[in-house]
Amino acid sequence: MVLPTPAPLNSKQSALLRRYWHAGRQGLSSTGGTQALELAALGLLEQARYGGSGLVMCITQAGIVALQAQVEANRARCAPHHELGATLATWLSRNGRACWTNIELKVRNAESLQLVRPDVFSINATLDPQRVDAAVHEVKVSRSDFLADVAKPSKRAGYAAISEKFYYVAPEGLLRPEEMPEEAGLLVARGDEFVVAKRPKKRRVVLAPEVMLAMALKPRHAVPDTLS
């Protein structure tokens, strides 16, 4: 039987359904209140049995289909962002830089330990510590995403601790140089090439040992082979 494509889940429904998915046929004691009731009414959860702690519920086949639909929708929504990031990393690599995509780095400040995940992190491919020139590249493919990001100075402060310069990267025509925060530059995509529309403010940064270790442990961006 082919199950109908379910309506999109909201974030709370998706998170709760994932909990039941990870629990498998063992199920979970009925939690989530109204959200669990809504999922059961949609046929995405079902009553399995009464356990020692009360009612146990499990995800249904329709629930699995709903989660898969959510994964595919998220993948389709993120595809332009990932493609632009990969294109940028390839371009940077071919211009003498070592690149990492979605690398998680630890930043220490006076109050706490912050985790940052740049879309693309790059350094000069050199053994000279004075010429590392670490850079963070934040990819944006929608104005709403850019405006939400600009409103988070703490995020850029975390990036400032691991990079000498910071760029926003966007398709041509999406963002304007005058919209950039004072310290940020702008790279504009033109096909497989990128043009500097605004240069960032450069600062001197010495990469912390934990940053260097993360770079060593995570593979760099692999440049695709080109057909001759």
C-alpha positions in Angstrom: 0.0 0.0 0.0 1.3 3.4 -0.9 0.9 5.9 2.0 -0.2 9.4 1.1 2.3 12.2 1.4 1.7 13.7 4.9 1.3 17.4 5.6 4.6 19.1 6.7 5.4 18.8 10.3 6.1 21.8 12.5 9.4 21.9 14.4 8.0 20.6 17.7 6.1 17.7 16.0 9.2 16.8 14.0 11.5 16.8 17.1 9.0 14.6 19.1 8.5 12.2 16.2 12.2 11.8 15.9 12.3 10.7 19.6 9.8 8.0 18.8 11.8 7.0 15.7 15.0 6.5 17.7 13.1 4.5 20.3 11.9 2.0 17.6 9.4 -0.7 18.5 10.2 -0.4 22.2 8.3 2.8 22.0 8.2 5.5 24.7 6.0 6.3 27.6 3.4 8.7 26.3 5.0 12.1 26.6 4.7 15.4 24.8 1.2 16.2 25.9 -0.9 17.8 23.1 1.9 17.3 20.5 1.8 13.5 21.0 -2.0 13.5 20.9 -1.9 15.4 17.6 0.6 13.0 16.1 -1.5 10.0 17.2 -4.6 11.7 15.6 -2.7 12.1 12.4 -1.8 8.4 12.4 1.9 9.0 13.0 2.0 7.5 16.4 0.0 4.5 17.7 -0.7 2.9 21.1 1.5 -0.1 21.5 0.9 -1.4 25.0 0.7 -0.5 28.6 4.1 -0.7 30.3 5.2 -0.4 33.9 5.2 3.4 33.6 1.9 3.6 31.7 0.9 3.9 28.1 3.6 3.1 25.6 3.4 4.5 22.1 5.4 3.8 18.9 5.9 5.5 15.6 3.8 4.1 12.7 4.8 3.5 9.1 3.0 6.8 8.2 5.2 8.5 10.8 8.3 7.2 9.2 7.0 8.4 5.8 6.4 11.8 7.4 9.9 12.0 8.8 11.4 11.0 5.4 9.3 13.7 3.7 10.7 16.2 6.2 14.3 15.1 5.5 13.8 15.5 1.8 12.1 18.9 2.2 15.0 20.1 4.4 17.5 18.7 1.9 15.8 20.5 -1.0 15.7 23.8 1.0 19.4 23.6 1.9 20.6 22.4 -1.5 21.3 25.9 -2.9 23.2 26.9 0.3 25.3 23.7 0.2 26.0 24.0 -3.5 27.2 27.6 -3.2 29.4 26.7 -0.2 31.0 23.8 -2.1 31.5 26.0 -5.2 33.2 28.6 -3.0 35.5 26.0 -1.3 36.5 24.6 -4.7 37.3 28.1 -6.0 39.3 29.0 -2.9 41.2 25.7 -3.0 42.2 26.3 -6.6 43.4 29.7 -5.6 45.9 28.4 -3.1 43.8 28.1 0.1 43.1 25.0 2.3 39.3 24.8 3.0 37.0 23.1 5.4 33.2 23.1 5.2 30.9 23.0 8.3 33.8 22.4 10.6 33.0 22.8 14.3 35.6 24.9 16.2 35.9 25.9 19.9 36.3 29.5 20.8 37.3 30.5 24.3 36.3 33.8 25.8 36.3 35.3 29.2 32.9 33.8 30.2 32.5 30.5 28.4 33.4 28.1 25.7 31.6 28.9 22.4 31.2 26.5 19.5 31.1 28.0 16.0 30.5 26.3 12.7 31.5 28.4 9.7 30.0 27.5 6.4 33.5 27.6 4.9 36.8 28.1 6.9 40.0 28.7 4.9 43.7 29.4 5.4 46.6 30.0 3.1 48.1 26.6 2.1 51.5 27.5 3.8 53.7 26.3 6.6 54.6 30.0 7.5 52.5 30.9 10.6 52.8 34.5 9.7 50.9 33.9 6.4 48.1 31.7 7.6 45.5 34.4 6.9 42.5 32.5 8.4 39.1 33.5 7.0 35.5 32.7 7.7 33.0 32.7 4.8 29.3 32.8 5.7 27.1 31.7 2.8 23.7 33.3 2.3 21.2 32.5 -0.4 18.2 34.5 1.0 17.9 38.0 2.3 15.9 36.8 5.4 18.7 34.5 6.4 21.2 37.4 6.0 19.2 39.9 8.0 18.7 37.3 10.8 22.5 36.7 10.8 23.4 40.4 10.9 21.3 40.7 14.1 23.7 38.3 15.9 26.9 40.2 16.7 27.9 37.5 19.2 28.1 35.0 16.4 30.5 37.3 14.4 32.5 37.8 17.7 33.0 34.1 17.8 34.2 34.1 14.2 36.6 37.0 15.0 38.4 34.8 17.5 39.4 32.3 14.8 39.8 34.4 11.7 41.7 37.4 10.4 38.9 38.3 8.1 35.2 37.6 7.7 33.1 37.5 4.5 29.5 37.1 3.6 29.1 35.2 0.4 26.0 35.5 -1.8 24.7 35.1 -5.4 25.1 38.2 -7.5 22.3 40.8 -6.8 21.2 39.4 -3.5 23.2 41.6 -1.1 24.7 45.1 -1.3 28.2 46.1 0.0 26.6 48.9 2.1 24.5 46.4 4.0 27.5 44.6 5.4 28.5 45.1 9.1 31.6 47.3 9.4 34.0 44.5 9.8 32.6 42.1 7.2 33.5 41.8 3.5 31.3 40.6 0.7 32.1 38.0 -1.9 29.7 37.8 -4.9 29.2 34.6 -6.9 29.4 34.8 -10.7 29.0 31.3 -12.0 32.0 29.4 -10.6 34.0 32.5 -9.9 33.8 35.0 -7.0 34.4 38.8 -6.9 35.2 40.9 -3.9 32.4 43.5 -3.7 33.6 44.7 -0.3 36.9 44.1 1.5 36.7 43.1 5.2 38.6 44.7 8.0 41.7 42.5 8.6 43.0 41.7 12.1 45.8 39.7 13.5 44.8 36.3 15.0 46.9 33.4 16.3 44.9 30.2 16.0 44.5 28.3 19.3 45.7 24.7 19.6 42.2 23.3 19.8 41.4 25.0 16.5 44.5 23.6 14.8 43.6 20.1 16.2 40.1 20.3 14.7 41.5 21.3 11.4 44.0 18.4 11.5 41.3 15.8 12.4 38.6 16.9 9.9 39.4 16.2 6.2 39.8 19.3 4.0 37.4 20.1 1.2 38.2 17.8 -1.8 38.5 19.6 -5.1 36.6 17.8 -7.8 38.5 16.5 -10.8 38.1 18.5 -14.0 37.7 16.8 -17.3 40.4 17.8 -19.8 
